[in-house]
Amino acid sequence: MAEYKRPSWDEYFLNIAHVVGTRGTCDRGRNGAVLVKDKRILTTGYVGSPRGMPHCDEVGHLMSDEVNPDGTISKHCIRTIHAEQNAILQAALHGISVEGSTLYVKFEPCFTCTKMLINAGATRVVCQKKYHAAKLTREFFRQAKIPIVYMEDKVEEYPDQ
């Protein structure tokens, strides 16, 4: 009989983030986020359209070209709100401070989410994988002295990246 390996706290909360992401309504990552403090879940969020608006799964993506700081162009679906943003918004809606929290997420935040997390007071980020356009994300988290933990040294891949 194989010995059971109890998950670490990071593995535990990252697994929950993966389940939260299954509610996502954009198949470009189906990202989920969990904000945790003192081993307690504060809020969750998943990628999806604003309330009452059509979802990518229903009407397709709203794609836009984005010029990255290095000059490369990548495609982004702009119909949705990111999982990290929705987790922060849920905290705001319910009067929950996320100061001193850890973010658990499928892949590292985009640059906009990074700035929001810094201002919201997150102090640590745990990601399953890396994000293809995260050079500024890493630099801003470094400057803000917010450590990023990667469970896998791989880049998340999805269509039209």
C-alpha positions as CSV (number, residue, x, y, z in Angstrom):
1,M,0.0,0.0,0.0
2,A,1.4,3.4,-1.0
3,E,2.0,5.9,1.8
4,Y,-0.3,8.9,1.7
5,K,1.5,12.2,1.2
6,R,-0.4,15.0,2.9
7,P,-0.2,18.2,0.7
8,S,1.7,21.2,1.9
9,W,-0.3,24.4,2.6
10,D,0.8,25.8,-0.7
11,E,-0.3,22.6,-2.5
12,Y,-3.6,22.6,-0.7
13,F,-4.5,26.2,-1.5
14,L,-3.2,25.9,-5.1
15,N,-5.5,22.8,-5.6
16,I,-8.4,24.9,-4.4
17,A,-7.5,27.6,-6.9
18,H,-7.6,25.0,-9.6
19,V,-11.1,24.0,-8.6
20,V,-12.2,27.7,-8.4
21,G,-10.9,28.1,-12.0
22,T,-13.3,25.4,-13.3
23,R,-16.0,28.0,-12.9
24,G,-14.2,30.3,-15.4
25,T,-16.1,31.2,-18.5
26,C,-13.1,31.9,-20.8
27,D,-11.2,28.8,-22.1
28,R,-7.9,30.8,-22.4
29,G,-6.6,29.5,-19.1
30,R,-9.7,29.1,-17.0
31,N,-7.7,30.7,-14.2
32,G,-8.8,30.6,-10.5
33,A,-7.4,32.7,-7.6
34,V,-7.6,32.3,-3.9
35,L,-6.5,35.0,-1.4
36,V,-5.4,33.4,1.9
37,K,-4.2,34.9,5.2
38,D,-3.2,32.9,8.3
39,K,-4.2,29.6,6.5
40,R,-7.8,30.9,6.0
41,I,-9.4,31.6,2.7
42,L,-10.4,35.3,2.4
43,T,-11.9,35.3,-1.1
44,T,-11.8,33.5,-4.4
45,G,-12.2,34.6,-8.0
46,Y,-12.2,33.1,-11.4
47,V,-11.9,34.6,-14.9
48,G,-15.2,35.7,-16.3
49,S,-17.2,38.5,-17.9
50,P,-18.7,41.3,-15.8
51,R,-22.1,40.6,-14.2
52,G,-24.9,40.2,-16.7
53,M,-22.6,40.3,-19.7
54,P,-22.2,37.5,-22.2
55,H,-19.4,35.0,-21.5
56,C,-16.7,33.8,-23.9
57,D,-18.1,30.3,-23.6
58,E,-21.4,31.7,-25.0
59,V,-20.5,34.2,-27.6
60,G,-16.7,33.8,-28.2
61,H,-13.7,35.8,-27.3
62,L,-13.2,39.5,-27.7
63,M,-9.6,39.4,-28.9
64,S,-7.2,42.3,-28.9
65,D,-3.6,42.7,-29.9
66,E,-1.3,43.9,-27.1
67,V,2.1,45.3,-27.7
68,N,4.4,43.9,-24.9
69,P,7.2,46.1,-23.5
70,D,9.8,44.1,-25.5
71,G,8.0,44.9,-28.8
72,T,6.4,41.5,-29.3
73,I,2.6,41.3,-29.9
74,S,0.4,38.9,-28.1
75,K,-3.3,38.2,-28.3
76,H,-5.5,38.8,-25.3
77,C,-9.2,38.3,-24.7
78,I,-10.5,41.5,-23.2
79,R,-14.1,40.3,-22.5
80,T,-13.2,39.0,-19.1
81,I,-12.1,40.2,-15.7
82,H,-9.1,38.2,-14.5
83,A,-9.4,35.8,-11.5
84,E,-7.0,37.9,-9.4
85,Q,-9.1,41.0,-10.1
86,N,-12.3,39.2,-9.2
87,A,-10.8,37.9,-5.9
88,I,-9.9,41.5,-5.0
89,L,-13.3,42.8,-6.0
90,Q,-15.0,40.1,-3.9
91,A,-13.0,41.3,-0.9
92,A,-14.0,44.9,-1.6
93,L,-17.7,44.0,-2.0
94,H,-17.7,42.2,1.3
95,G,-15.5,44.5,3.3
96,I,-12.6,42.0,3.7
97,S,-9.1,43.4,3.9
98,V,-6.5,41.3,1.9
99,E,-3.6,43.1,3.5
100,G,-0.9,40.6,4.3
101,S,-2.5,37.9,2.2
102,T,-1.0,35.2,-0.1
103,L,-2.4,34.8,-3.6
104,Y,-2.7,31.3,-5.0
105,V,-3.2,31.1,-8.8
106,K,-2.8,28.8,-11.8
107,F,-0.2,31.0,-13.5
108,E,1.5,34.3,-12.5
109,P,-0.6,37.5,-12.7
110,C,-0.5,39.9,-15.6
111,F,1.0,43.3,-15.1
112,T,-2.3,45.0,-14.3
113,C,-3.2,42.4,-11.7
114,T,0.3,42.6,-10.3
115,K,-0.1,46.4,-9.6
116,M,-3.6,45.7,-8.1
117,L,-2.2,43.0,-5.8
118,I,0.7,45.2,-4.6
119,N,-1.8,48.1,-3.8
120,A,-4.2,45.6,-2.1
121,G,-1.4,44.6,0.2
122,A,-0.7,41.0,-0.9
123,T,2.7,39.9,0.5
124,R,3.3,36.6,-1.4
125,V,2.3,34.9,-4.6
126,V,2.2,31.1,-5.3
127,C,1.7,30.1,-8.9
128,Q,1.5,26.7,-10.5
129,K,3.2,27.9,-13.7
130,K,4.7,31.0,-15.3
131,Y,2.9,33.5,-17.6
132,H,4.3,34.2,-21.1
133,A,4.2,38.0,-20.7
134,A,5.3,38.4,-17.1
135,K,8.7,40.2,-17.3
136,L,7.2,43.4,-15.7
137,T,5.2,41.3,-13.3
138,R,8.4,39.7,-11.9
139,E,10.2,43.1,-11.8
140,F,7.4,44.9,-10.0
141,F,6.9,42.1,-7.4
142,R,10.7,42.1,-6.9
143,Q,10.7,45.9,-6.3
144,A,7.8,45.5,-4.0
145,K,9.6,42.7,-2.1
146,I,6.8,40.3,-2.8
147,P,8.1,36.8,-3.3
148,I,6.8,34.6,-6.1
149,V,6.8,30.8,-5.7
150,Y,6.5,28.6,-8.8
151,M,5.4,25.0,-8.3
152,E,6.5,24.2,-11.9
153,D,9.2,25.9,-14.0
154,K,6.9,25.9,-17.1
155,V,4.9,28.5,-19.0
156,E,1.1,28.1,-19.1
157,E,0.1,27.5,-22.7
158,Y,-3.3,28.2,-24.3
159,P,-4.7,29.0,-27.8
160,D,-3.5,32.2,-29.7
161,Q,-0.9,33.0,-27.0
